[in-house]
Amino acid sequence: MKTKLLIEQHFHGAFGIDFNNCTVENVLKLSKEITKYGIGGIFPTLVTDTVENIKKQIAVIKEAASLQTHDMAKILGIHLEGVFLNPEKKGIHDEKLFLKPTIENYKLIEDDFIKILTYAPEFDENYALAKYLLTKDVKIQAGHCTGGDLSYCDGATHLFNAMSGIVQRGTSTALTALTDDSIYTEIIADGVHVSDSILRLVFKAKPLDKILLISDCLPITKSNLKEMEFAGETIYFDGEKATSKEGTIAGSTKLLPDIIKRLGLMGLFQPHLIENTYKYHNIELDGEIEWDENFNITGVKF
């Protein structure tokens, strides 16, 4: 089987490199190393942080993007997953650093390299920020939230995780994301973040061309680390999942090819799922991956 290169649109780092505190050299190293796994494009994802550090890391990532060579996974923009979230669904994020989602607050960190914003739409008064972002080529995703009105959202961030779940009366974030066919939905199919039954539900209920496979992987991924600081917390990796001291799941420890193999062995993977992220962002990348019958990568061409 041959497919397009993979795109990681929700990706906090790997090999011990964290986009929230890395250097330009770190980003370049990661973007080259990641190609071994068939990943041809990345959206470095920043978690909640101070305004000053977010601006600093955006500048770092932009500079790295300007220095990339052909043999590196292309940096396609930044996914800002943080600051404008709901404390009720904060996950691992530091709620003390949250800001209200207003145009004024967004302008504190605004940059044309931000291409995806995860936020809590229920706090966006009259959807002013969403309407503003519609003119800025930014994908708006509902995440770490409870709101069920996703009228101005392009997508939902890690479906079922850090959002209000399915309810039998009224509405919720997950219910709207699952039943509104205009909305793209990220899903972390790593066997930790959602059950296999939920995965099968998503693949039955959601149009397959609206499912975005993501890893949401942590910097601890593909490293020898068993613990590290992330989002202001010490994260512990037990070989299967990474959690805070309190047991909150902090993110995935698998890359996309690991997730695709898992889906393939479950009978849920179809090659066009890889193309969904290309269509969502209207981008193209040269290159291809060759897979064997057990969904192992046997060749990568850039």
N, C-alpha and C positions, 0 to 999 in steps of 0.2 A: 504494500500500500504506500502511495506517495501522497503527501499533503503539503500545504503551504507551511512556512515557518510559523512558529507559535508567537503570540503576542501576550505579554503579561500586563494587564491593565490595572492590576491591584497587587502591588509587589513592594514590600518594605525593605527588601535587601536579601542578601545571601552571603555565604562564605565568611560570616562574621562582620560584614559591612552593612551599616545602618544608614539609610538615606537621611535620617534626622541629625546625624553628627559626622558624616563622612567628609573626606577631602575630594578634590577633583581627581587626584590619582586613584583613590579608592573606586570612584565611579567608573573610571576608564577600565580599571582592572576587572571589575565585576562585569561590565558590558562585554568584555572579551571572553571571560571565563564562561559566561552563561550561554554562549553560542554552542558549546559542546552538548547542550541539552536541547538543541533545536529551537532555541528562543531567538527570534530575529528582531523583536521590538519590545520595548519596555516603557511603562509609565511609572517612574519612581514615585512611590506613594509616601506622603508625609503624614505622620500622626499629629495629634494635638501637641502644641509647643507654644513658647512665647512668640509674639509677633516678630520680635527681633531675630530669633533663631530661624523661624520659618523663612523670613526674607533672606537671611544668610544662606540657608541651604538651597533655596531656589536659585540664588546666584551661583552657587557651587555646581549645581546640576546643569544649569544653562551653559556655564563655561565648559564643563566636560562635554556637553553635546556639541559644542563648536570645535572640539579637538578630536572627535571620533574619526576612526579610520574604517575602511570597508569591512574589515574582519571583526567588527564589533556589533552587538545588538543595538539597533538604532534607538536613541532616546527620543520618544515621540511627544513628550510633554509630561507635566506633573499632575498626579492625582492628589488633590488635597483632601484627605480624610481626617478632618479634625477641626477644632475650634467652634464650629457652628452646629454642635450636636446637642441632644437632649440628655441631661444628667440621669434620667431614669433608665437610659439604655447606653450608658457611657462605656460599657465593656472595660477595656484596659486603659482608656483615655483618662487624662487628668482633668476632672471637671472644674477645678479651680482656674483653669486657663480658658474655659469656654467663653465665647462672645455671642451676643445676640446676632442672628443673621440679618444684618442691615447693609445697605449699600455703603454707608459710611465706614462700617467696620471692615467690610470686604476690601475697600480701597486701601486699608492699612497694609494689606499684603498683596494687593492686586498685581498680577504680572501676566503678560501675554503667553507665558509658557505654562500657565495653569490650564489644563484641558478638561479635567474632570473635577467636580466638586461634590463631595458627599456632605449632606447636611440634613437637618431636621426641618422639614417643610412646615410643620405646625407652628414653628416660631417665626416664620417669615410673614410679617404683617402685610396683608393684602398682596402677598407674593411679590413684593417690590424687588427683592434681590433676584428672584428667579426671572422676572421680566427683564431686569437689567442684564443678566447673564445671557439671555436669549440673543442679545446683540453682540456678544463677546466670544462666540465660538467655544463655549464651555458646556460640556455635558453635565446636566444637573441630575444627581442621584440621591434618592431618599435612603438614609441609613442612620443607624444609631438614633432611632426616632420612634414615635408612636402614631403619627398622623396617618390617616387613611386617604386624604385627598392628595393625590399625586398628579394633579392636573398639569403642572408645569415641569414635571420630572421626565427625563429621558430614560432613566433606569432606576434600579434598586440595588443597593450595595449589600453584598453577601446575604442573599435571601434567607430569611428566618433567623439569622443571627443578629443580635442587637437591634431588634425591631419588634413591634407588637405583632403577635402571631394570628393564626386563623381563628376567627370567632364565628359563632353560629348566628349572632344577631349584630346589627350595626356593621361597622367597617373597621379595617385595620391596615397597617402598612403591608404586611405579608399577603393579606387577602386581595388587596387591590393590585399589588405587583403580580400576583399569580393569575388573576382573572382579566386584567386589562391587557389585551393583546398588542397594544401600542407601546408598552413599556418593556424595555430590555431588563433582564434579571441576571445579576451575577449569582453564581452558586459555587460554594467550596465543596467539591465532591471528594474530600480527602478521607472520608470514613470517620472523622472526628466531629466536624462542625454540624453535620446533619446525618440522620440515620439513612440507611439504604431504602427504607420505606418512603421517607420523604423524597429522596432522589427519584424514586419511581413515580411518585405523585407529580413532581415537577415535570418530569419528562412526558407524562401523560397529559397534564393539564395545560402546559405552556407550549405555544408554537416553538418548534425546535430552532427556528431561525431567530428567536428572541432570547435564547439562553447564552449567557456569557460565561465560559469556563474561566475561573480565576484560581490562583493559589492563595492569595493573601499571605504569602509566606514571610516569615520573620528572618531577620539577619542571622539567626542561629542555624538556618537551613544550610545543609551541605558544609557544615563546619564540625570541628571536634568539640565545640562548646557544649557544656551541660547546663550552664546558666549564664545570663547576661543581663545588663540593664537595657530596658526598652520602655519608652513612654513613661519614664520616671519610676518604673517598677523593676524589681528583680524577677526575671522570668526563668523558670526551671523546666528543663527538657528531660522527660523520662524515657525517651526513645520512641515514643508514640505521639505524645502531645506536649505542647508548651503552655504552661499556665503560670499565673501569679501565685504568690504564697497562699492567697485565699482560695485558689482553685479556679479562678476566672481564665477561660481559654483566651490566649493572647493573639493567636493567629496560627496559620498552618506551618508545618515543617516539611512540606512536600512542594516540589516544583510541578509545573503543568504536565510535563511528560509522565511523571509518577501518577498524577490524577487521571490522565487519559488512559494509561494502562489499566488502572483500577476500573474505570468506566467500561473499557473494552472487554475486560474479563467478566463484567456483569452483563454484557450484552446491550449496554446503553449508548455506546459511542458510535457516532457517525462522523465521517471526515468533514462534512460541511459545518459541523459545530466550530471548527477552528476558524472558518471564514467569517463567522458572525462578528468577531471583534473588528475585522477589516471593514465590514459593511457599516458597523456602528460608528466608526470614526472616519469612514470614507478615505482609507489609506491603502497603499499598495507597497509590498516589499518583494524584492527579488529573492529567489532561493526556494528550496524545498527540503522536506524530510522524507526519508525512506524508513518504513516500519516493517517488522516481521509479523508473522501471524499471531504472536503473543504480545503485540503492542510494545515491543522493544525497539528503540531507535537503532538502525543499522547504518545510517548515513545521513549526513547533513551537508547541504550545498548552499553556499551564499553567493 
